[in-house]
Each structure stands twice: as C-alpha cells, then as structure tokens.
Amino acid sequence: MVHSVATAAPPTPCSQALAEPRIHESASVHSFSNIIGDVAIGAHALVAPGTSIRAELGQSFFLGDRTIIQDGVVIHGLAQGCVLGDDQRDYSVWIGRQTSIAHKALVHGPAYIGDDCFIGFRSTVFNARVGAGCVIMMHTLIQDVEIPAGKLVPSGAVITTQFRPTVYRVFDLKINRLFTTWSNLAEHCDRAITACPTPAVSCRCKAKIIEIKIGSVKISTVKTRHGMGMER
C-alpha cells in the first residue's frame, strides 16, 4: 500500500477539522492517485492511477472491501447532503463491497452505490442511490433517482426522473442459478440473463448481438432500437 498519496483535508469553511484517510493495510493504492480527507478504504480494495478521491468539505466517504476504483475515476461530494451507509452512519459517498467503478466515471455525493455493482466508463452518479447488484453501462447519467437492486441500465441512458421509466428502460438483471454476488456468479456461471421486453425475433429493426465481459462473467446482449436486453 502507498501512504504518500493519502493526505489530511485542509481546513475549510465547512470543516475546520483535519480528517485523515483510513486505508486498510491490505488495500492497494497507486502512487499516482490522490486521496484527501475523511475517506475509509476497505480490505483488498484497489485504487488505480489517476484517480481523485476528495472528501475535503467535511463529509465522509466509504469504499468497501474488494472494491475497485479504476483509472481516472473522480469521487467528490457536496458539503451539504448525505446518504445512510449500511453501518447506519451518514456519508457523502458510500460505495459497497466488491463494486467496480470503471475508467473516467464520476461519483458525486450525496451518492450511495451498493454491493456487487458495476458503474461503466464515463458514467455519472450524482445525488442518487444505486441498489446492490446493479450494472450501469457506459456513458450514463444517474441523477436525483433511486435505482432498485438488481437492475441493468443500458449505455447512454439519462435517468433523472424517478417516475418516467419509459424514457430509458431499466431491465431486471436475472442470474442463472440463484447466486447473490458477482464473485459467486464469476465462480459458478458464465452468463447473466434477462428477458428483452421486445425480443429481437419480433423486432422490425436490425438487432445486433454484443458480448460483454465483466470480470470473468460473459454477458450476451441484444441491442435494438428498444434498448439493450440480456438473453441466453
């Protein structure tokens, strides 16, 4: 673990106290990342180069065990507003266990991301709650809403209103066999599946089969004008 990149937050009008990061000894933090302020990083977590994790405005951040923060990710938070963490304490940003925040994503508090989630490249989560086991694909905006557990949000979705589900479909993510975490899924199963609301065989537009790999999990998707859905 690299200690030199973890620094105390300087005094600000919002917080006069010097808050030190708390990094588990088994976590791996690259020397080209910046961690400032009251940030807790769990066991076996990974913080890649080029990341910025700044909790200098007086609120706490939490990153769970075995969570991966990939290159170029920015995690920041407002001085006001908080979410309730799984430990029943208030945080500006809570990111659960075994969650992957992919390259160039932005997580801006107040924000809650549950266990076993994937947040795709250049996606933004702001003032929102993402339930456990969700997959948020690339270039999406999740703001001012709650995404229930076990959902798939397709690439390019802009979800900013809780009660307009027809703007961008959010699919149920159904897993072969009833495994509860991505780690168990990776060990025991090669595919995640869900039903496409408009099957490719009955759709008049041309469907495109795409394969995605998250860790060791291969996901086959059908992409049509109606969005993206998993299939066997």
N, C-alpha and C positions, 0 to 999 in steps of 0.2 A: 504494500500500500504506500502511496506517496502522500506525505503530510504537508509538503510545502505549498500546495495549491489551496489548502483549506485555511481560510483566514476569518478573523472576527469581523462582524459587521461594524462599521464605524457609527458613532452616534449620529442620529438624525432627529428632526423634529418629532417623528413618530416613535422613535425608540432611542432612549439615552443609554440603554444598557449595551454592553459589549457581549454579543452572543456568539459562542464558538460552535463550529460544526462538530458533530459527534459521528465518527465514522468507525464502523466495526473493523476490527483488526484483520478480518478475512476478506474485506471488500477490496476491489481493485480500482484505483482511481488514477487516471493518466495524468502525467505532469503538465500536459497542455490543456487541462480543464481548470475551471475556476469555480470554487465553492465558497460562498460568503454567507456568514450569519448562522442563524439557528436552523441547521439542516441536520437531520438524522438519517444516516445511510446504513441499511441492514447488512446482515451477514451474506457474504459471497455475491454481493451486488457488483455491477460493473459500470464505471463511468468512463466513457471513451474520450479521445482527444477532441478539443474544440467545443466542448460543452460549457454552458454558463448556467450555474445554479445560484441564484442570488436571493437571499432572504434578508435583505438589509433594512426592510421597512418595518420590522418589529414583529412579524408573524412567523410561525414555524412551518418548516417543510418536513415531510416524512417520505422516505424511499424504502420500500420493503425488501426483505431478504430475496436474493437471487434476481432482483430486478435489473434490467439492462437499460442504460441511458446511452444511446448511440451517438455517433459523431455529429456535432453541430446542433444538438438539442439545446433549447433555451427553456429554463424553468424560472419563472418570476411570479410575483404576487403583489396585489394591491395592499396598501396599509389598512384599508377597511375591508370587511367581509371575510368570512371563514367557512370552512366545512367541518363536519363532525367526523373525525377519524374512527377507525374500527376500535381504537382504545378508548373511545368516548371523550377524547380531548379535541380542542379546537385547533385547526391548522389552516394556513392559507392554501397549501397544496398537500394532498395525500395521494401517494401512488403505492398501490398494494404490492403484494408478493408476486414474484415470477411474472412480472409485467415487462413488456418491451416497448420502449419509446424510440421510434425509428428516426433515421437521419433527418436533421433540419426541422423536426417537429417543434411546436411551441405549446407548452403547458403553462397557462397563466392563471394564477389564483384570483379569486377562490375557485378551486377545482378539486374534484375527487375522481380518482381512477381506481377501480377495484382490482382484486387479484386476477392473475392469469389473463390480462388484456394485451392487445396489440394495437398501438397507435402508429399509423402509417407515415411514410415520408411526407414532410412538409405539411402535415395536418396541424390544426389548431384546436385546442380545448381551452375554453375561457368561460368562467362563471358557469360551470356545468358539472354534472355528475354522470360518470360512465360506470355502469354496473359491472360486476365481476364477469369474466369470460367473454367480454365483447371484443370484436375485431373491427377497428376503424381503419378503413383502407386509405389510400394515398390522397393528398390534396383535398381534404375535407375540412369543413368548419363546423364545430360543435360549440354552440354558444347559447347560454340562457335556457338550457333544457336539461332534462334527465333522460339518459338512455338506459332502459332496463337491462338487467343482466342477460347475458347470452344472446346479444344481438350482433348482426353484421351490418355495417354502414358502408355502402359502395363508394368507390373512388369518385371524387368530385362533388360529393353531396354537401349541401349547405343547409344545416338544420339549426334554425334559430327560433322556431316557434313550436311549443310543445304540442299544440292541438291541430297541426296541419300535416298529418302523416303522408298525404298524397303528394306533397312537394317532392320528397325523395323517400322511396320505400326503405324501411329498416327491416331486415329479414331476421327471422328466428334462426339461430345457429344450432342445428341439431347434430349431435355427435354420434357416430357409430359406436354402439355399446354405451353404457351409461357411465362414462368416466367424467370426473368433476373438474379436472385441471388439464391445462395444456401439456404439463410434464407427463401425466399419466397417458394422455392421448398420444404423445410422441412415442411412448414406450410400447403401446399396445395397438395402435390403429394408424392406418395410412391416409385416411381421408376424413374430413368433416363434410357433412351433407346438410342441405336444407332444400325445401321444395321451392322452385321458382314459381311465383304467382302466375306468370304467363309462360307455360312450357315452350321450349324452343320449337318443338314439332308443330305447334299450332299457331306460331307467330309468323306473320307475313314478312317481317323484316329478316334480314340475314343474321343468323346467330353466329357468334364466334366462341370457340372453346378455348379457354385460357387455363393454364395450370399455375398455381401459386404455391410457393413453399414457405411455410412459417416454421422455422427450426427444422425438425425432421418430419413435419406434417405436410403432406401434399394435398392441396385442395383443388378440385376441378370445378371451374365456374362456367356458367353460360351467360354471356353478355349480349343483351339485346337492347332495343330502344326502351324497353320497360325497366332496365336496370340490370343488376347482376344478381344471380342466384346460384347456389351450390347445387350440384346434382351428383348422383352416384357415378 
